[in-house]
Amino acid sequence: MGYGFVTASGEVRCMERERQALLKFKQGLVDGNGNLSSWGGQEHNCCIWKGVSCNENTSHVIGLQLSGFQLRGNISPALLNLSTSLVSVDLSDNQLDGLIPDAFGSSIFLEYLDLSGNRLEGGIPESFSNLSSLYFLDLSQNQLTGLMPRSSFGQLPRLEILDVSYNLLQGTVSESFFLNLRSLKVLDLSFNSLAFTLTTVDWVPPFQLDVLKLASCYLGPHFPRWLQTQSNISQLDLSSTGVSGQVPKWFWNLSTRLQYLNLSHNHFSGGVPDLSSKFSVDPVILDISYNNFSGFLPLFYRDTALLQLSNNMFRGSLSSICNIHYGGGLLDLSYNQLSGPLPNCGSMERIAVINLANNQISGEIPHTLGQSECWIQMLLLRNNNLSGELPSNLKNCYILAILDVGGNQLKGNIPAYLGANFPYLQVLSLRGNEFFGTIPPEVCYLTEIQVLDLSRNNISGRIPKCFNNFTSLVQSKLPNSTTVDTFRAYPLHQYSSNVLSALVYWRGKEEEYNKNLGFLKLIDLSNNRFVGNIPKEFSLLRGLVSLNLSRNHLTGNIDSEIGQMEMLESLDFSRNQLSGEIPIGMTELNYLAVLDLSYNNLSGSIPSGTQLQGFNASAYAGNNGLCGPPLAACLPPDHLHTSQATDDDQEKKDSKFDMGLYISVVLGFVLGFWGVIVILVLKKSWRMDYFGFWTRSGNGST
């Protein structure tokens, strides 16, 4: 048996048996970043190894803090040799796989165990029931399967925090599961396939929770009455739990400590009471989206940081949002039946994310929007009944990254400030309005733009030749995020990804992009009045995924360098007056899935032996000069030559016939005319009768 000791200098040295256990544990791991390089080698004292802590009195290893070390491999049962000393183990946020070893069940002094954020499989060991000292257990974000072990957790009276969220656990959870969990403060069973089945209607839990998260667990169809006993709760997530009906009145007064409430994706109905005095802790996050709530908007708590009420049936005025004064918050009231004008209140421009899309809001956008300090980063007002022009004060919202006002009745020239004042703008959608005039040259300053949609307006003139200034569209690399990059640093980023969206015409149909918006790189100028050639600069947009210039008055040829647009998946040049041949460079568009060149004046053979033959013939319809698959076959060159020669001969014959006809007519006229004149000169009697006839005719007419 090995012994630990303290040196003359006061250094704690670990036990040899525990040192060997750690080395065996390391052998089962892949340490790609060298975070465990101090383990072993010439350093024999494991108490100073990275991530290892020892008891100063006994020299036993009492803690492993290896979170985020990017370790791979299995958790070795060698940890069993540390079972009598371990107090704290944190292996979270690595890439560990395999089963959770039963060795942890022998660590009877273990108080803290965090295995979250790995790839662990299998069930939760029954031996966990032996961890009578455990107060913190986090097994979330793994791939654990099987039933919730009632015998394991039910015997842990000191357990305060239990998190098994984001796994594959299944089965039912009854009140017997919580029988001895008197100290429980945090319970998170979210995103498993668990169902609460209570045998006692008036069950009173033995605990008082601070945090309860049951997202995607089945609680329904009735609202859980036992929640009425949890008066200390500060965070409550009952989203996607299958509950329906009206929310009980007592619930809105459940706890003055409530700071986070999520009832989204259920079937709740009825109205929502005045919430302005229901909270006392700042800031408040409230999500009741995707339900059947109705009635007028309630008054909201002034320090509401996040308010998601989308996809309900709220109606009436928007005035109550003026009560929110939290700076940098998020407001999503989209997909309701709200009407009337946008409120003219200064607090609105201090909200970072505003989504009021798909309502019945009318009138003009307040001219005061942006007049003072503007914090707006996302402004989504599409599919309403807004009219007038974009307010000039909007130019002061210089951190704007998304502006979507499509599907309204806005008009006027496109303001130059959209390009000059918004260096971070990544999504600009003016589609489906009544804008006119030309595209201002300042638009070319939008170096970060990813989605530019000006379709279905009355914009005219030539397309600017400076679109190659769009840096994010020139770069062909794929983004490494599913959301627009600007919002990574946004404090409510994890919630804004659900609000972030754009409605675009993509692959032949209208689609709303949200979580995948960061992957979409699109320019849509269709259904306008643009004239002139397609600028060659478009071919430099190697990262562009979709280009739609259809239904304009564009002329000239398709650029021969179009093959440089290597990421292009959708291309629509239909219903213009383009001419010339389809360039061979188009065969280099390997990702092209949607193509429409119909109703132009294109001619020649469709490049053969490529994916261009795989498109439907409708993609080339209305181009009478085009031939080759999938259209009719082109005539062979020798046949064309013979046919042309035959036509030339026939033309010559027709020409000779026409010339002969002309000569005959003229000659006949000349001979006939002079024949009559000669006879009149030679025959006096005929001459007298002829002039006498005309004299008598003239007298008769008078």
Secondary structure, DSSP 8 states (H G I E B T S, - for coil): ----EE-TT--EE--HHHHHHHHHHHHTEEETT-TTTTSBTTB--GGGSTTEEE-TTT--EEEEE-TTS-EEEE--GGGGGGTTT--EEE--SSEEEEE--GGGGG-TT--EEE--SSEEES---GGGGG-TT--EEE--SS--EEE--HHHHTT-TT--EEE--SSEEEEEE-GGGGTT-TT--EEE--SSEEEE--S-TT---S---SEEE-TTSB--SS--GGGGG-TT-SEEE-TTS--EEE--GGGGGS-TT--EEE--SSEEEE-----TTS--SSSEEEE--SSEEEEE-----TTEEEEE--SSEEEE--GGGGG---TT-EEE--SSEEEE-----GGGGG-SEEE--SSEEEEE--TTTTSS----SEEE--SSEEEE---GGGGG-TT--EEE--SSEEEEE--THHHHS-TT--EEE--SSEEEE---GGGGG-TT-SEEE--SSEEEEE--TTGGG-HHHH--S--SSSS-GGGGG-TTHHHHTTT--EEEEETTEEEEESTTGGG--EEE--SSEEEEE--GGGGG-TT--EEE--SSEEEE---TTGGG-TT--EEE--SSEEEE---GGGGG-TT--EEE--SSEEEEE--SSSGGGGS-GGGGTT-TEEESTTSS----HHHHHHHHHHHHHHHHHHHHHHHHHHHHHHHHHHHHHHHHHHHHHH-HHHHHHHHHHHHHHHHHH-
